[in-house]
Amino acid sequence: MSSEPRMKFFLVDSEATETLGRALATTRPVTAVVHLHGDLGAGKSTLARAMLRALGVSGAIRSPTYTLVERYPLADDGEALHLDLYRIADAGELEFLGLDGAEAALWLVEWPERGGSGLPAADLRIELAIAGPGRGVELIAMSETGRGWLEALQSSPELQAIVAAS
């Protein structure tokens, strides 16, 4: 992974995390798989909710902590899947979630390491880490789609504001 294109910066607060989510949403490719890594409380759900909201999801955006998967219609007629795999014991449990053949426009997967090969490969890996009052974040392109996404993100005014504030 060390040769993969990446971006690393600091998010000063939850508002910066939400701004990053909006920036990711506005630069999102047509279809993408995002693997969200980080300890409990690192901001994975905050980032996912901000992305979903920016993609037109209205109403409650529930955490999939207990349901394991939530489905959301997107404004562009696609569907997003938000998964939280913290509570599964092994990848074999994924078969009970009804994801076989799922063709979502966007996959947001928290704790993807617990899903193993039962998940689609990531286009973008996002690593969040608690760092004092804020969060360190690293975005790593894992595919050609991810590379294009990072390129588009670099020129995003929202991202430039986050980097300038850190």
N, C-alpha and C positions, 0 to 999 in steps of 0.2 A: 504494500500500500504506500510505501514511502515515495514512489515515483508518481503517484496520482496527484493531479492538480488539487490544491487546497487553499483555503482562506482561514486565517486565524485572527480573532480579535476579542474584545471585551465588551460585555453588555453591562452597563452600569446599574440597571434596575429592571423590573418586570416590564416597564413601558418600552425599554429598548428591546427586550425579548419579543414583545408584541410587534414592534416596528419591523424587526427581522422577519417575523412571520408574514407580515403584509408584503414585505419586499420579496420574499420567496414566492408568495402567491402571485404577485403581479409579473414575475419573470418565469413562472412555471411552464415547463414544456407540456404538450398536450397530454401525455401520459408519463407518470413518474412514480418511482418507488423510493420512499425516504425511510431510512433506518435511523431512529433516534436513540442515542446512547447517553447514559449518565445516571448517577446515583439518584435515589429518592430525593425529591425536592430540587432537582437541578434545573427544572423548567421545561421538561419535555412536553407536558400537557399544555402549558401556557403557550408554547410555540405552536403546537398543533392546533389549538383553539383559534389562535390569531390567524393562522393560514386559512382555516375553514371559514371563519367569519369573512375574511377578505375575498374568499371565493364565492361568496353569496349565500352561505348557510345562514338561515335566520332561525329564530327560536332558540331553544335550549341546545347547547352543545354539551352532551353528557360525557363524563369520563368513562372510558371503557374498562375501568379497573375491575369491576365485578362481572360485567357482561362479556368482557374480553374483546368484543368487536362492536363498533357502532358504524352504521351506514348513513351517509348524508348525500342528498341530491345537490349537485352544484349548479350554479347559475347558467353554465354553458351546456346543460343537459347531461353532463357526465355524473359519475358517482365517486365519492371518496369513501375509503374504508379507513377507520381509525382503530388500530389494535393496541391493546396493552397486554402483553404476554407475561407480566410479572408473576401471575398466579398459576401458570401452567407448570407442571412438573417435567414434562418432556415434549418434544416436537410431535409425537404421535397424537397428542390431544388436539392438534390443529384440525384433524379430519372431522371433528365434531362441530366445528365452527361454520361449516357450510361454505368454505372458501374455494373448494375445488372448481377450477375453471372461472373463478371470479375475474371479471374484466373491468376493473375500476380504473378511472382516469388517474386517481391518486391513491396511493397506499401510504399511510403514516403509521409506522410500526414502532411502538415503544417496547423496549426489552427484546429486540429481534434475535439476540443470541439464544433465547429460549425456544425459538421457532426452528432453528437450524435450517436444513435444506427444504423444509416444508413451506418456506416463504419464497416469494420472488426475489431475485437478486436486487440489491440496492443500486439505484442510480446516484443517489446522494446519501452519504453517511454524515450525520450531524452528531458531534460529541459536545455535550454540555457538562461543565464542571463548576461547582460552587467555588467562588473566589472572593472571600470577604462578603461585602454587601451585594456584589454583582455575580456575573457568570462569565467564565471563559467559554468560548465557543470555537469549534473548528468544523469547517465544512469541507468534506472530502468527496471529490467526484469519483465515482466508482464505475462509470460507463461513459460512452460518447454522449449520451443524453445528459448525464451529470456534468460533463465538461462544458457543454453548451449552456447549461443552466448557470454554472458559475460565471461563465463569460458574460451572460446577460445580467447577472446579479451585480457584477463589478461596476456597471454603469448606472445602477439604480440609485436615485437621489436619497431614498430611505436608508440604503446601506451606507452611503457616503456620510449621512448625518450621524449614524451610529458610530462609525469609525472615527469621525471628527470629535465626538463626545467622549471617546474612551481614552 
